[in-house]
Structures are given as structure tokens and as C-alpha cells.
Amino acid sequence: MEASILPSVPACAGVALVAFFLYHFIIYPSFLSPLAKIPNAHPLAPYTSLWILWARYRIRENNTVLRAHQQHGEVVRLAPNEVSINCVNDGIKTVYGKGFEKPPFYSVFVNYGFVGALNMFSSLHSPEHAMRKKRISNIYSKSFLQSSPDAAAIIQEVVQRRLLSQFASHAKSKQPLDIYPIYKATAMDLTTSYFFGLSAGTQFVIDPAAAARWQELYLDDQHPVSLFWLQELPDLTAWLAKLGISVVPQARHLAHDQIAAWCLNMSDGAEKMLAKKAGGSSLPPGHLPVVYERLRQSTEKEGMSTTPSITQNPVINDDVSDSIGGNVAYTLRKPRSPQQLQVTSELLDQLIANNGTVATTLLYVTWQLSQNSAALARLQEELRSKLGPEAFAWSASKEEDTLPKAKDVDELPYLNAIIMETLRLHAPVAGSQPRITPENNKTTLGPYENIPGGVRVGAAAWSLHRNPAVFPRPDEWHPERWLSENLEGADKKERWFWAFSSGSRMCIGSNLALYLLKYVVAAIYANFRTHIVNDEGIEQEDGFISGPKGNQLTVRFESITVD
């Protein structure tokens, strides 16, 4: 009798294992999971995340998810424990409000290798993010920027004197110019000058070799495939590294060191300017490190240590010196205070975010205006009539520069419409921005109730900006849709505009970005027309950051001013 029973034990165990597998991996996700009622973006979505991970790895997520929303509605299931939303009510208003924390996806943006150097973007929990945001939110307000003599002086130096002189030279010679590198250089010069002061900031517009070197380092540091492994599969990446298998190239680690040293050098430059100020010297407008000083003041009030006590352990060799980072190993191994590393980490994160976003928007504004003569004519008429014919007039003599007031530039309706429509159609941060549903609450997403805690959920500007009910003919560039007299669409466009995200964690630099974009576009088109020479690869990449696939736009400048 016993002999007949014993052989059935392995069989029973096998049956139990199969039953467990079927229930856990097939029956539960298909029929019993709280997410089972949500339409699947892909047949494999209930069972595995591999299909969406493959789309992310191949940099094809945005259009893949957009098509899923177009086919299945405002909420779709991407994986067993992940959904995408494309709605405002019970959508972005809920998820990007209170209680939805960030997943480890954002931890890759920690700088300088210790927990005290977290920044706003890498802060996973709301309280620590709110504390960091409070330090500097006022100096990013529209009212502060419009009344800041330092911001105005920086615009005058970088835009009127550096940028316009480059374009004037090309207009005179009639030589075509790839504008993407110079737009990136302009964005970096403007931002680093506001952060660290003109004396410590970059001069990439007039130093194209340094600008090109910076872009090489940025592309190595922020390569989409490297970020895929570090953001989507951090545990697997770390485990493979322990086995000696590196899925993240060594070039990424080397570039990260060089960029970190580069930012610390600017931080040291800002410290020198503040020391001059403390010694009684008067700093010329534009040379005050506005953001650095405010962060320094805030962290001092918090009691953060100013004693140099922390050194970095760079990957880079001791003998490496770089045109961007200087003597990188020396810079990183130099003892730094927790305060300086905290301040510099925050600013480095914002510089990384700024690198492609402002420049990408400028590129697509130029691309659109170069092929839309009616829009260009309307903009130039607005600039002449509202700001005067001498606005932004450039000459070799600095005394003759004429800079319109920031408030006057900001209030130009058609200029604003051009910027808004370009950000809508060509959102530079186009990808999903994930959050986690709160553990002790049931969440409603669109028409679907009782979504449990711990679910990854995200929205993307790429999909939100292409809702035809809100933006008729969503794939067309149509600035007029943003004018007050235009009432097209079933809902307020501003509620669906998501170029800067939304809620308490929306981009803190949105006002600064709009301030810079409006000034740069107004300055260029008050002086020039642009004509496309080569726009090959102008289609946007399909990733989180979405610049042009060809990484270039070559145009010819035509002066409309009297020499």
C-alpha cells in the first residue's frame, strides 16, 4: 500500500507547483487583480513587463503608449503592476497631487555620492522635496525674474552680445549654420550665469570647442541605454556588476566624474564672488551668483555644516585633465563641506535637465518659423509694434544695446502662443514621469476605482498634448490655438498642457525657462529671418528627453536690420 502512495508525492508537488504558477502568473493577473479591469496596452501586459521594458530599451516608449491610449482609452495597463494615464480628472490632478511618491527610477540623479547631496529631482519623498524646493522657489518666480537686474544683465551679455553677434556674422557671410549646438551653448551660458554669476558661468557661445566637449560628456553621462539600466533595472544592474558584467559603459562613469568636477569648479568660482561681496566689493549686475547665494543662505539657516569634511572617490585616473573639469581627480578629492556638495548637487541636477530642454524648444521654434512665413510675419509685426523698432538692436558697441523690459516681452500674446504651441507639439521632456500609488489608500484612475497601493502609474506630455478633443488637429503646429479669442477644443488647453509637469513637484524652473525662451526668440526674430538649409532628422526621439533624431538643424540667417 505504501509503495503505491509514495510515487504520488512528487506528482502532487508538481501539480501544486503548476497550480500555483497558473494562479499567480495567469489567473490572478488576468481575472482577479484590481488592474484586470483596465484595458491592456499589449497582450503580454497582465503577465510581464518585458514588452514595455523592450520598448523603453529601444527608445520607442512614447509613441507605443500613445497608440495604446488612442486604441483603448485614457487609462491602459502596461505591466502586471503598472498603468499609464492620459486624463486630467482622476488622472494627473490626482497622481501628481499629494500622497503619490516617486519610485527608485529617480535615484540615478543623486550627485556626489552621499545621501546629503540629494536634490529635488532625486528626492523620492514629498517632505524632503518640499524642504529643498522652499530654499529657492522665490528666485524662480516670474515677479523676481522680471525685476532682477542680474537676470537682465545676463540676457544682455549672452543674448545680445554673444549670440546675436554670431548670427549677424553668419547673415553677413550667408554661410549656413547648424543652430542646435549654439542653442545648447546659449542655454548653458544663460543658466550657469544665473546660477553662478557671469564670472563663474560658462562662455560656450564664444568657445565652441568647450561647448562641444561638454556635449560629448553629456551624451556619455546621459545616454538613454545607460539610463535604462540604471532607472528601470537598478538591482539587476548592480548584481551583474558584482559578477563583473557591466551593462553601463565605463565612459558613463568617467563622464559623470568630469561633469561633477566641472560644476564644482563653477561652485568655487561663485564662492570667490561671494567672498568679494562679503569683503565690501560691489558686484556688477549679472556677476552675483543668484541661485548659488540663495541656496547657500538657506542651507546655512538650516544649520548644514560648512566644514570641509567629505572627499569624492572618482573613477577617473589621477593624470587626467579635461578642458571642462580641469584636473578632475584633484577637484573631486579636495575636501568639501556638506553644504557645498548639497548646493552644487542641486545646481548640477538643474543644469543636466536644462541642457537639452531649452535648446530643443528653440530649435523647433526656428524650424517652425522658417517654414511658416505668415506666423513669422505676425511675430515680427508684434515685436515692432509692441516693443519698438529698436528693441534688441545689436551693435559692436555695448553702450548701444537696447533690452526691452521683461514684463513687456512676457506680455506679447503671439510670442507666448508660439512658445506654448512649440512646447505642446515638441515637448522636450516627452516621456512618462512615474509615481507610486499610496499604500494606505484606494485610488481612482479615470473610470477605474479601487486601485491598490504600490502600483506604478505615470503620465506623459507626448500623449496628453495629442488629445484631439482638446487640441484639434493635434499633429499640426497652430499657435493661434493659444490666443484668448480662440475657443477650439472641448476643455481648457492649459489644464492639459504638461511641458513642465504639474502639482507640487512640477519643474521649479518653468518660469526661468519661459523667461529665457521668450527673450531669445524675440531677440532673434527682431533682427533676422531664418531659412531651412538641412532639416534631416528633425523628427523627435521617442524617449524621456526628446531632442531631434538628427541632432542638428542647419539654417541660413537673413538680417532684417539696417547695418
MOPEWO-V560405 format. One record per pair of residues at least 24 apart in sequence whose ideal C-beta (glycine too) atoms are under 10 Angstrom apart, sorted by the first residue. I is the first residue (numbers start at 1). GAP is how many residues later the second one is. If there is no record, write none. Layout:
I/GAP  I/GAP
//
This chain:
25/55  28/52  29/48  29/50  29/51  29/52  30/50  33/44  33/47  33/48  33/419  33/422  34/408  34/409  34/414  34/415  34/416  34/417  34/418  34/421  35/40  35/42  35/43  35/44  35/45  35/46  35/47  35/48  35/410  35/413  35/416  35/417  35/420  36/41  37/38  37/40  37/410  37/411  37/412  37/413  37/414  38/34  38/35  38/37  38/38  38/39  38/40  38/45  38/46  38/407  38/408  38/409  38/410  38/413  39/29  39/30  39/32  39/33  39/34  39/35  39/36  39/37  39/38  39/44  39/409  40/28  40/32  40/36  40/37  40/38  40/39  41/24  41/26  41/27  41/28  41/30  41/31  41/35  41/36  41/37  41/38  41/41  41/42  41/43  42/26  42/34  42/35  42/36  42/37  44/35  44/36  45/31  45/32  45/33  45/34  45/35  45/37  45/38  46/31  46/33  46/34  47/32  47/33  48/31  48/32  49/29  49/30  49/31  49/32  49/33  49/183  49/184  49/407  50/29  51/27  51/28  52/25  52/26  52/27  52/30  52/32  52/180  52/380  53/25  53/26  53/175  53/179  53/180  55/487  56/168  56/169  56/171  56/172  56/175  56/176  56/375  56/376  56/486  56/487  56/488  57/167  57/168  57/171  57/172  57/175  57/176  58/166  58/167  58/170  58/484  58/485  59/165  59/166  59/169  59/372  59/482  59/483  59/484  59/485  59/487  59/490  60/481  60/482  60/483  61/167  61/369  61/370  61/371  61/399  61/401  61/481  61/482  61/483  62/365  62/368  62/369  62/370  62/398  62/399  62/400  62/401  62/404  62/478  62/479  62/480  62/481  62/482  62/484  63/367  63/399  63/400  63/403  63/477  63/479  64/478  65/366  65/367  65/393  65/394  65/395  65/397  65/398  65/477  66/364  66/394  66/396  66/397  66/398  66/399  66/400  66/476  67/396  68/395  69/391  69/394  69/395  69/397  69/398  70/393  70/396  70/397  70/398  73/373  73/374  73/375  74/371  74/372  74/373  74/374  74/389  74/393  75/370  75/371  75/372  75/373  75/376  75/382  76/370  76/387  77/371  77/378  78/354  78/378  78/379  78/380  79/376  79/377  80/375  81/355  81/356  81/371  81/373  81/374  81/375  81/376  82/350  82/352  82/373  82/374  82/375  82/376  83/354  83/362  83/363  83/365  83/368  83/372  83/373  83/374  83/375  84/348  84/350  84/361  84/372  84/373  84/374  84/375  84/376  84/379  85/347  85/350  85/360  85/361  85/363  85/372  85/373  85/374  85/375  85/378  85/379  86/360  86/373  86/374  86/376  86/377  86/378  86/380  86/381  86/410  87/358  87/359  87/360  87/372  87/376  87/377  87/380  87/409  88/371  88/376  88/379  88/382  88/403  88/404  88/407  88/408  88/410  88/414  89/355  89/357  89/402  89/406  90/353  90/354  90/355  90/356  90/357  90/358  90/359  91/353  91/354  91/355  91/366  91/368  91/373  91/405  92/341  92/366  92/367  92/372  92/403  92/404  92/406  92/409  92/410  92/411  93/402  93/409  93/410  94/341  94/343  94/349  94/350  94/351  94/352  94/363  94/409  95/338  95/339  95/340  95/341  95/342  95/348  95/350  95/362  95/363  95/364  95/407  95/408  96/337  96/339  96/362  96/363  96/402  96/405  96/406  96/407  96/408  96/409  96/410  97/338  97/405  97/406  97/407  97/408  98/28  98/340  98/405  98/406  99/27  99/336  99/337  99/338  99/339  99/340  99/341  99/342  99/344  99/354  100/26  100/334  100/335  100/336  100/337  100/338  100/341  100/343  100/357  100/403  100/405  101/24  101/25  101/28  101/334  101/335  101/336  101/337  101/338  101/404  102/24  102/27  102/331  102/332  102/333  102/334  102/403  103/128  103/129  103/331  103/332  103/333  103/351  103/353  103/354  103/355  104/126  104/127  104/128  104/130  104/131  104/330  104/332  105/122  105/125  105/126  105/127  105/129  105/327  105/328  105/329  105/330  105/331  105/351  105/353  105/439  106/125  106/327  106/328  107/123  107/124  107/127  108/114  108/118  108/119  108/121  108/122  108/123  108/126  108/129  109/118  109/121  109/122  109/236  109/239  109/240  109/243  109/244  110/235  110/239  111/145  111/148  111/149  111/152  111/230  111/231  111/233  111/234  111/235  111/236  111/237  111/238  111/241  112/148  112/151  112/152  112/198  112/200  112/220  112/224  112/226  112/228  112/229  112/230  112/232  112/233  112/236  113/143  113/147  113/197  113/199  113/200  113/201  113/219  113/228  113/232  114/196  114/198  114/224  114/227  114/228  114/231  116/188  116/189  116/194  116/222  116/223  116/225  116/226  116/229  117/193  117/219  117/221  117/223  117/224  117/225  117/226  117/227  117/228  117/229  117/231  117/232  118/224  118/227  118/228  118/231  119/223  119/224  119/225  119/226  119/227  119/228  119/229  119/230  119/231  119/233  119/234  120/225  120/226  120/229  120/230  120/233  120/385  120/387  120/388  121/225  121/228  121/229  121/231  121/232  121/384  121/386  121/387  122/223  122/224  122/227  123/382  124/312  126/378  126/379  129/375  129/376  129/379  130/374  130/375  131/167  131/171  132/163  132/166  132/167  132/210  132/213  132/214  132/376  133/371  133/372  133/375  134/164  135/156  135/159  135/160  135/161  135/162  135/163  135/164  135/166  135/167  135/207  135/208  135/211  136/154  136/155  136/156  136/158  136/159  136/161  136/162  136/207  136/210  136/211  136/214  136/372  136/373  137/157  137/371  137/374  138/156  139/55  139/151  139/152  139/154  139/155  139/156  139/369  139/372  139/373  140/54  140/151  140/154  140/210  140/367  140/368  140/369  140/370  140/371  140/372  140/373  140/375  141/370  141/371  142/264  142/265  142/268  142/368  142/369  142/370  142/372  142/373  143/264  143/368  144/146  144/367  144/368  145/49  145/145  145/261  145/265  145/366  145/367  145/369  145/370  145/371  146/259  146/260  146/261  146/262  146/263  146/264  146/365  146/369  147/258  147/259  147/260  148/46  148/137  148/138  148/140  148/142  148/258  148/367  149/135  149/136  149/137  149/139  150/43  150/44  150/47  150/48  150/133  150/134  150/135  150/136  150/137  150/138  150/139  150/140  151/39  151/42  151/43  151/134  151/135  151/139  151/255  151/361  151/364  151/365  151/368  152/133  152/134  152/251  152/252  152/253  152/254  152/367  153/40  153/45  153/131  153/132  153/133  153/134  153/135  153/250  154/35  154/36  154/37  154/38  154/39  154/40  154/43  154/44  154/47  154/131  154/132  154/133  154/136  154/362  154/365  155/35  155/38  155/39  155/131  155/237  155/246  155/248  155/249  155/251  155/254  155/360  155/361  155/364  155/365  155/368  156/129  156/130  156/236  156/242  156/245  156/246  156/247  156/363  156/367  157/32  157/33  157/36  157/41  157/44  157/46  157/48  157/128  157/129  157/130  157/241  157/244  158/27  158/28  158/29  158/30  158/31  158/32  158/33  158/34  158/35  158/36  158/40  158/43  158/44  158/45  158/46  158/47  158/48  158/128  158/358  158/361  158/362  159/27  159/30  159/31  159/46  159/233  159/235  159/242  159/244  159/357  159/360  159/361  159/363  159/364  159/365  160/232  160/233  160/234  160/235  160/238  160/240  160/241  160/242  160/243  160/359  160/363  160/367  161/44  161/45  161/233  161/234  161/235  161/237  161/240  162/24  162/27  162/28  162/41  162/42  162/43  162/44  163/26  163/27  163/42  163/43  163/231  163/357  163/360  163/361  164/228  164/229  164/230  164/231  164/237  164/356  164/359  164/360  164/362  164/363  164/364  164/397  165/40  165/41  165/229  165/230  165/231  166/39  166/40  166/42  166/391  167/227  167/356  167/357  167/360  167/361  167/363  167/388  167/390  167/392  168/226  168/227  168/228  168/359  168/360  168/389  168/391  168/393  168/395  169/388  170/358  170/385  170/386  170/387  170/388  170/389  171/356  171/357  171/358  171/359  171/385  171/386  171/387  171/388  171/389  171/390  171/392  172/385  172/387  172/391  173/384  174/382  174/383  174/384  175/358  175/381  175/382  176/355  176/356  176/357  176/358  176/378  176/379  176/380  176/381  177/353  177/356  177/376  177/377  177/378  177/379  177/380  178/185  178/355  178/356  178/372  178/373  178/374  178/375  178/376  178/377  179/180  179/183  179/184  179/187  179/188  179/345  179/351  179/373  179/374  179/375  179/376  179/378  180/35  180/176  180/179  180/180  180/182  180/183  180/186  180/367  180/368  180/370  180/371  180/372  180/373  180/374  181/24  181/27  181/30  181/31  181/34  181/178  181/370  181/371  182/26  182/29  182/177  182/180  183/173  183/175  183/176  183/177  183/178  183/179  183/180  183/182  183/183  183/337  183/341  183/370  184/27  184/28  184/30  184/31  184/34  184/170  184/171  184/172  184/174  184/175  184/176  184/178  184/179  184/363  185/25  185/26  185/27  185/29  185/30  185/174  186/25  186/172  186/173  186/176  186/330  186/334  187/164  187/167  187/168  187/169  187/170  187/171  187/172  187/173  187/174  187/175  187/326  187/329  187/330  187/333  188/26  188/27  188/30  188/163  188/166  188/167  188/170  188/171  190/164  190/168  190/322  190/325  190/326  190/329  190/330  191/100  191/156  191/159  191/160  191/162  191/163  191/164  191/167  191/318  191/321  191/322  191/325  192/70  192/71  192/74  192/77  192/78  192/97  192/99  192/155  192/159  192/162  193/73  193/93  193/94  193/96  193/97  194/92  194/94  194/95  194/96  194/97  194/98  194/315  194/318  194/321  194/322  195/68  195/71  195/72  195/75  195/94  195/95  195/96  195/97  195/98  195/100  195/148  195/149  195/151  195/152  195/153  195/155  195/156  195/159  196/67  196/69  196/70  196/71  196/72  196/73  196/74  196/75  196/77  196/91  196/92  196/93  196/94  196/95  196/96  196/97  196/148  196/151  196/155  197/69  197/72  197/73  197/75  197/76  197/77  197/86  197/87  197/89  197/90  197/91  197/92  197/93  197/94  197/95  197/96  198/75  198/85  198/86  198/87  198/88  198/89  198/90  198/91  199/67  199/70  199/71  199/73  199/74  199/77  199/84  199/85  199/87  199/88  199/89  199/90  200/65  200/66  200/67  200/68  200/69  200/70  200/71  200/72  200/73  200/87  200/89  200/92  201/65  201/68  201/69  201/85  201/86  201/88  202/60  202/64  202/122  202/149  207/116  209/114  210/52  210/113  210/114  211/113  212/111  213/45  213/49  213/109  213/110  213/111  213/112  214/44  214/45  214/48  214/109  214/110  214/111  214/137  214/141  215/140  215/141  215/336  216/35  216/39  216/42  216/108  217/34  217/37  217/38  217/39  217/40  217/41  217/42  217/45  217/105  217/107  217/108  218/37  218/41  218/106  218/133  218/134  218/137  218/138  219/32  219/33  219/36  219/136  219/332  220/29  220/30  220/31  220/32  220/33  220/34  220/35  220/36  220/38  220/39  221/30  221/31  221/32  221/33  221/34  221/35  221/36  221/37  221/38  221/39  221/131  221/134  222/30  222/33  222/34  222/37  222/130  222/133  222/134  222/322  222/323  223/25  223/26  223/28  223/29  223/32  224/207  224/317  224/318  224/319  224/320  224/321  225/24  225/27  226/25  226/26  226/27  226/29  226/30  227/25  227/316  227/317  227/318  228/315  228/316  231/203  231/313  232/202  250/65  252/63  253/61  253/62  253/63  254/60  254/61  254/62  254/63  254/66  254/68  254/74  255/60  255/61  255/67  255/69  255/70  256/58  256/59  256/60  257/55  257/56  257/57  257/58  257/59  257/60  257/63  257/65  257/68  257/71  257/72  257/74  257/75  258/56  258/57  258/58  258/62  258/63  258/64  258/65  258/66  258/67  258/68  258/70  258/73  258/74  259/63  259/65  259/66  259/69  259/89  259/92  259/93  260/52  260/54  260/56  260/65  260/68  260/71  260/72  260/81  260/84  260/85  260/88  261/51  261/53  261/55  261/59  261/61  261/63  261/64  261/65  261/66  261/67  261/68  261/69  261/70  261/71  261/72  261/73  262/60  262/61  262/62  262/63  262/64  262/66  262/69  262/86  262/89  263/61  263/62  263/68  263/81  263/82  263/84  263/85  263/86  263/88  263/89  264/48  264/61  264/62  264/64  264/67  264/68  264/70  264/72  264/76  264/77  264/80  264/84  265/59  265/60  265/61  265/62  265/63  265/66  265/79  266/26  266/78  266/81  266/82  266/85  267/25  267/29  267/69  267/73  267/74  267/76  267/77  267/78  267/80  267/81  268/58  268/63  268/66  268/68  268/72  268/76  270/25  270/26  270/70  270/73  270/74  270/77  271/25  271/69  271/72  289/58  291/52  291/55  291/56  291/59  291/218  291/221  292/48  292/51  292/52  292/54  292/55  293/50  294/49  295/44  295/45  295/47  295/48  295/49  295/50  295/51  295/52  296/43  296/44  296/46  296/47  298/41  298/44  298/45  299/38  299/39  299/40  299/41  299/43  299/44  299/47  300/39  302/37  302/40  303/36  304/33  304/34  304/35  304/36  304/37  304/38  304/39  305/32  305/33  305/34  305/35  305/37  306/31  306/32  306/33  306/34  307/28  307/29  307/30  307/31  307/32  308/26  308/27  308/28  308/29  308/30  308/31  308/32  308/33  309/26  309/27  309/28  309/29  309/32  310/24  310/25  310/26  310/27  310/28  310/30  310/31  311/24  311/25  312/24  312/29  346/162  350/157  350/158  350/159  350/162  352/193  353/75  353/76  353/154  353/155  353/156  353/160  353/192  354/155  354/158  354/159  354/162  355/190  355/192  356/72  356/73  356/185  356/189  356/190  356/191  357/66  357/70  357/71  357/72  357/142  357/143  357/150  357/152  357/156  357/160  357/188  357/189  357/190  358/70  358/151  358/154  358/155  358/156  358/158  358/159  358/162  359/69  359/161  359/188  360/62  360/63  360/66  360/67  360/68  360/69  360/70  360/180  360/181  360/185  360/186  360/187  360/188  361/58  361/61  361/62  361/65  361/66  361/67  361/138  361/152  361/153  361/155  361/156  361/159  361/160  362/57  362/60  362/66  362/154  362/155  362/158  362/159  362/162  362/191  363/59  363/63  363/65  363/172  363/175  363/184  363/185  363/188  363/189  363/190  363/192  364/57  364/58  364/59  364/61  364/62  364/63  364/64  364/113  364/174  364/176  364/183  364/184  364/189  365/50  365/53  365/54  365/56  365/57  365/58  365/61  365/112  365/152  365/155  365/156  365/159  365/160  365/165  366/56  366/155  366/158  366/159  366/162  366/164  366/166  366/169  366/187  366/189  367/55  367/59  367/110  367/163  367/165  367/168  367/171  367/181  367/186  367/188  368/50  368/53  368/54  368/57  368/58  368/109  368/111  369/49  369/53  369/108  369/110  369/152  369/155  369/156  369/160  369/161  369/186  370/159  370/160  370/161  370/162  370/163  370/165  370/183  370/185  370/186  371/106  371/159  371/160  371/161  371/164  372/46  372/105  372/106  372/107  373/156  375/39  375/42  375/43  375/46  375/102  375/103  375/104  375/105  376/42  376/149  376/153  376/154  377/152  378/36  378/37  378/39  378/40  378/101  378/102  379/33  379/35  379/36  379/38  379/39  379/100  379/142  379/143  379/146  379/147  380/34  380/142  380/145  380/146  380/147  380/148  380/149  380/180  381/33  382/30  382/31  382/32  382/33  382/35  382/36  382/140  382/143  383/26  383/29  383/31  383/32  383/138  383/139  383/140  383/142  383/143  383/144  384/142  384/176  385/27  386/25  386/26  386/27  386/28  386/29  386/136  387/25  387/28  387/135  387/139  388/138  389/137  389/172  389/173  390/136  390/171  391/131  391/132  391/135  391/136  392/127  392/130  392/131  392/132  392/133  392/134  392/135  392/169  393/130  393/133  393/134  393/168  393/169  394/129  394/132  394/133  394/167  395/166  395/168  402/124  403/116  403/120  404/115  404/118  404/119  404/122  406/109  406/112  406/113  408/114  409/106  409/109  409/110  409/112  409/113  409/114  410/101  410/104  410/105  410/108  410/109  410/112  411/107  412/106  412/109  412/110  413/66  413/69  413/70  413/71  413/72  414/65  414/66  414/68  414/69  415/64  415/102  415/103  415/104  415/106  415/107  415/110  416/63  416/66  416/67  416/98  416/101  416/102  417/61  417/62  417/63  417/64  417/65  417/66  417/67  417/69  418/59  418/61  418/64  418/99  418/100  418/103  418/104  418/107  419/60  419/63  419/80  419/94  419/95  419/98  419/99  419/102  420/59  420/61  420/62  420/63  420/73  420/74  420/77  420/79  420/94  421/44  421/50  421/55  421/56  421/57  421/58  421/59  421/60  421/61  421/72  422/55  422/57  422/77  422/95  422/99  423/38  423/42  423/74  423/75  423/76  423/77  423/87  423/90  423/91  423/94  424/37  424/40  424/41  424/42  424/47  424/50  424/53  424/54  424/55  424/57  424/58  424/69  424/72  424/73  424/74  424/75  425/40  425/41  425/46  425/49  425/50  425/51  425/52  425/53  425/54  425/115  426/36  426/39  426/51  426/73  426/112  426/114  426/120  426/121  426/122  427/33  427/34  427/35  427/37  427/38  427/39  427/70  427/71  427/72  427/73  427/113  427/118  427/119  428/33  428/71  428/85  428/112  428/117  428/118  428/119  429/31  429/32  429/33  429/69  429/70  429/71  429/72  429/78  429/114  429/115  429/116  429/117  430/30  430/31  430/32  430/33  430/34  430/35  430/68  430/69  430/110  430/111  430/112  430/113  430/114  430/115  430/116  430/117  431/27  431/29  431/30  431/31  431/110  431/111  431/112  431/113  431/114  431/115  432/24  432/25  432/26  432/27  432/28  432/29  432/30  432/31  432/112  433/25  433/26  433/27  433/28  433/65  433/68  433/69  433/72  433/73  433/111  434/24  434/25  434/26  435/24  435/68  435/70  459/39  459/42  459/43  460/38  460/84  461/35  461/36  461/37  461/38  461/39  461/40  461/85  462/36  462/78  462/80  462/82  462/84  463/35  464/31  464/32  464/33  464/34  464/35  464/38  465/28  465/31  465/32  465/33  465/34  466/30  467/24  467/26  467/29  469/27  470/25  470/26  470/27  471/25  471/26  524/33  525/35  526/34  526/35  527/30  527/31  527/32  527/33  527/34  528/27  528/28  528/29  528/30  528/31  528/32  528/33  529/26  529/27  529/28  529/29  529/30  529/31  530/25  530/26  530/27  530/28  531/24  531/25  531/26  531/27  532/24
//
